[in-house]
């Protein structure tokens, strides 16, 4: 009898999987076409409203050659050299190829056309070679494909611009919450400081996840820390670059370097933080690891919550593999569908931000109205207060773009850091599976993994904040001892 039930269950699972794949193929084929149409739709609207349109990542790639801080770009026989300056602090390897390499049905249909263009490009190889000889100080380091949008953004960064573009796009919200940073003379992140004000013994930095904000910590953990902890520890919760109340420059590529620079500029330097504990959630775990590697002697404890670490199989490209894992192009479960929409479709993503983020005050009002103001809207505020440019680049350049670096970060933490490493994960997390935390432990054997039953990607903190606050206090106490 048990065998019959097990066979029936396996059959149902197989049927469900096949239906999910079939429906997903149909839905994402439609989305591929819709994103293609929206590309030209936004170009027309941008031109009408802004008198110009900014290039998107649907544009063609160009062959680029780098040497001694210079970029040579050649397309259809035309060559031009863009020189990197030391002040740009932008490394090309920090820009993920997933920004402009996302295979779709539309791309497959036009494959023959692309191949023909590539064939013609080979005929112009002599032009590239001749221009290479003009590069100064050194030999050629690498040749690769780079999207024309990135080239234009690099030209802007290297054209003597000393400050960010402060003008919001027509599709972005310009309310006081989202755009207050532009009227301030301080180009730094929004930081909520709590806890000890005098006789500070230790500092703690909290880093939130994707499309979230510092309120993820300040509305949950901060009120639940004990009096003893608040008298000893100073807490810093930041809104990451592009999110919450922090700057959202439209000309930023939101690379890991830019995110780390802003954390240093906004927390470590002004508050003279010399040593610190780190608590990070989801995407924030990647920034936490990078920060720990940069300051190996300063980190006292490292607490990661749902870290997105998928070891790359041999022969796979790390960035593309990560994109497929976090955004599998499936309609079920819903959270996988949402992440796939955000990761694969630049223009559909912009449309979603136009509806949700530009009108976040309306959604906050409706939420309070429906719930009769019985729940706080901090999660909705964190979900809505960003721009498409910030979300799009952060998702690709941090989650996907660092996929090939995470193992190096983890190895550095294992070998160079002596601090305690603790990993928390909700067993019901459908976005980042529990296996990711055990993957971290496989690289850092001393890491302690705690899987919490009946909790998912958000409720691993929200809903158990009092218990989690006690757990963090114990971690910090153990690290001090």
Beta strands, then each sheet from edge to edge (+ up, - down):
strand 1: 61-67
strand 2: 70-75
strand 3: 78-83
strand 4: 142-147
strand 5: 191-195
strand 6: 202-207
strand 7: 233-238
strand 8: 276-281
strand 9: 299-305
strand 10: 420-426
strand 11: 448-452
sheet 1: 3+ 2- 1+ 4-
sheet 2: 5+ 7- 6- 8- 9- 10- 11-
end
